[in-house]
């Protein structure tokens, strides 16, 4: 049957970066990938934009998703504050356990998940 991985998280970005995130996501065929797990709220509030993701995927697709996330993380700052895209993803692998993917400083840092997130897999 295969090994499954549950990916859930969000990104925070500015208006211009949001457009670039949409372009990256829309470049994939939603019928043949897990790109349909992205959610862009129809209305954003105040100063930041939010993008959410949630999907349970086969383990062989995790590399594809991580590549997309790294492309998003590399989107340059577009305002005077020099803010890059930030985000947090909690990834639960049926065999390898839980990890935490931090989107910051133009990259995705993968590390063991905080024990505080363990309740998500109970």
DRENPA-621071 format. One record per residue (C-alpha): residue number from 1; x, y, z. Coordinates in steps of 0.25 Angstrom, whole numbers, plus 5000, padded with zeros to 4 digits. Layout:
N
+-----+------+------+------+
! num !    X !    Y !    Z !
+-----+------+------+------+
! NUM !    X !    Y !    Z !
...
+-----+------+------+------+
# end
This chain:
122
+-----+------+------+------+
! num !    X !    Y !    Z !
+-----+------+------+------+
!   1 ! 5000 ! 5000 ! 5000 !
!   2 ! 5011 ! 5010 ! 5002 !
!   3 ! 5016 ! 5019 ! 5013 !
!   4 ! 5009 ! 5032 ! 5015 !
!   5 ! 5014 ! 5045 ! 5021 !
!   6 ! 5005 ! 5056 ! 5026 !
!   7 ! 5009 ! 5070 ! 5023 !
!   8 ! 5002 ! 5083 ! 5029 !
!   9 ! 5007 ! 5097 ! 5031 !
!  10 ! 5007 ! 5111 ! 5027 !
!  11 ! 5015 ! 5122 ! 5021 !
!  12 ! 5015 ! 5137 ! 5024 !
!  13 ! 5018 ! 5147 ! 5013 !
!  14 ! 5016 ! 5161 ! 5007 !
!  15 ! 5007 ! 5165 ! 4995 !
!  16 ! 5017 ! 5163 ! 4984 !
!  17 ! 5023 ! 5150 ! 4990 !
!  18 ! 5009 ! 5145 ! 4990 !
!  19 ! 5008 ! 5146 ! 4975 !
!  20 ! 5021 ! 5139 ! 4973 !
!  21 ! 5016 ! 5127 ! 4983 !
!  22 ! 5004 ! 5126 ! 4974 !
!  23 ! 5012 ! 5125 ! 4962 !
!  24 ! 5020 ! 5114 ! 4967 !
!  25 ! 5008 ! 5106 ! 4972 !
!  26 ! 5000 ! 5108 ! 4960 !
!  27 ! 5012 ! 5103 ! 4951 !
!  28 ! 5009 ! 5089 ! 4956 !
!  29 ! 4997 ! 5081 ! 4950 !
!  30 ! 4988 ! 5079 ! 4962 !
!  31 ! 4982 ! 5066 ! 4956 !
!  32 ! 4996 ! 5059 ! 4956 !
!  33 ! 5002 ! 5065 ! 4969 !
!  34 ! 4998 ! 5069 ! 4983 !
!  35 ! 4998 ! 5083 ! 4979 !
!  36 ! 4983 ! 5084 ! 4982 !
!  37 ! 4987 ! 5084 ! 4997 !
!  38 ! 4990 ! 5099 ! 4996 !
!  39 ! 4980 ! 5109 ! 5001 !
!  40 ! 4980 ! 5124 ! 4999 !
!  41 ! 4970 ! 5131 ! 5007 !
!  42 ! 4961 ! 5139 ! 4998 !
!  43 ! 4963 ! 5151 ! 5007 !
!  44 ! 4976 ! 5155 ! 5015 !
!  45 ! 4976 ! 5164 ! 5027 !
!  46 ! 4985 ! 5175 ! 5032 !
!  47 ! 5000 ! 5174 ! 5028 !
!  48 ! 5003 ! 5160 ! 5025 !
!  49 ! 4998 ! 5150 ! 5015 !
!  50 ! 4996 ! 5135 ! 5019 !
!  51 ! 4997 ! 5123 ! 5011 !
!  52 ! 4993 ! 5109 ! 5017 !
!  53 ! 4996 ! 5095 ! 5012 !
!  54 ! 4991 ! 5082 ! 5017 !
!  55 ! 4992 ! 5068 ! 5010 !
!  56 ! 4994 ! 5053 ! 5013 !
!  57 ! 5004 ! 5049 ! 5002 !
!  58 ! 5012 ! 5036 ! 4998 !
!  59 ! 5026 ! 5037 ! 5004 !
!  60 ! 5032 ! 5037 ! 4990 !
!  61 ! 5025 ! 5051 ! 4987 !
!  62 ! 5031 ! 5058 ! 4999 !
!  63 ! 5044 ! 5062 ! 4991 !
!  64 ! 5035 ! 5068 ! 4981 !
!  65 ! 5028 ! 5076 ! 4992 !
!  66 ! 5041 ! 5080 ! 4999 !
!  67 ! 5046 ! 5085 ! 4985 !
!  68 ! 5034 ! 5094 ! 4983 !
!  69 ! 5036 ! 5099 ! 4998 !
!  70 ! 5050 ! 5102 ! 4995 !
!  71 ! 5047 ! 5110 ! 4983 !
!  72 ! 5037 ! 5118 ! 4991 !
!  73 ! 5047 ! 5121 ! 5002 !
!  74 ! 5057 ! 5126 ! 4992 !
!  75 ! 5047 ! 5137 ! 4987 !
!  76 ! 5054 ! 5150 ! 4990 !
!  77 ! 5049 ! 5161 ! 4999 !
!  78 ! 5041 ! 5172 ! 4992 !
!  79 ! 5040 ! 5183 ! 5002 !
!  80 ! 5048 ! 5193 ! 5010 !
!  81 ! 5048 ! 5184 ! 5022 !
!  82 ! 5055 ! 5173 ! 5015 !
!  83 ! 5046 ! 5162 ! 5020 !
!  84 ! 5047 ! 5148 ! 5014 !
!  85 ! 5036 ! 5138 ! 5014 !
!  86 ! 5035 ! 5131 ! 5027 !
!  87 ! 5027 ! 5118 ! 5031 !
!  88 ! 5026 ! 5106 ! 5039 !
!  89 ! 5022 ! 5092 ! 5034 !
!  90 ! 5020 ! 5079 ! 5043 !
!  91 ! 5023 ! 5067 ! 5035 !
!  92 ! 5018 ! 5053 ! 5040 !
!  93 ! 5025 ! 5041 ! 5034 !
!  94 ! 5018 ! 5027 ! 5037 !
!  95 ! 5032 ! 5021 ! 5038 !
!  96 ! 5042 ! 5032 ! 5041 !
!  97 ! 5033 ! 5040 ! 5051 !
!  98 ! 5031 ! 5055 ! 5052 !
!  99 ! 5040 ! 5066 ! 5047 !
! 100 ! 5039 ! 5081 ! 5047 !
! 101 ! 5042 ! 5089 ! 5034 !
! 102 ! 5045 ! 5104 ! 5037 !
! 103 ! 5044 ! 5113 ! 5025 !
! 104 ! 5053 ! 5125 ! 5028 !
! 105 ! 5065 ! 5132 ! 5024 !
! 106 ! 5063 ! 5128 ! 5009 !
! 107 ! 5063 ! 5113 ! 5012 !
! 108 ! 5056 ! 5102 ! 5018 !
! 109 ! 5062 ! 5096 ! 5031 !
! 110 ! 5058 ! 5082 ! 5034 !
! 111 ! 5060 ! 5077 ! 5048 !
! 112 ! 5053 ! 5068 ! 5058 !
! 113 ! 5040 ! 5073 ! 5063 !
! 114 ! 5037 ! 5079 ! 5076 !
! 115 ! 5031 ! 5069 ! 5086 !
! 116 ! 5020 ! 5079 ! 5087 !
! 117 ! 5015 ! 5075 ! 5074 !
! 118 ! 5014 ! 5060 ! 5077 !
! 119 ! 4999 ! 5062 ! 5080 !
! 120 ! 4996 ! 5063 ! 5065 !
! 121 ! 5000 ! 5049 ! 5063 !
! 122 ! 4992 ! 5043 ! 5074 !
+-----+------+------+------+
# end
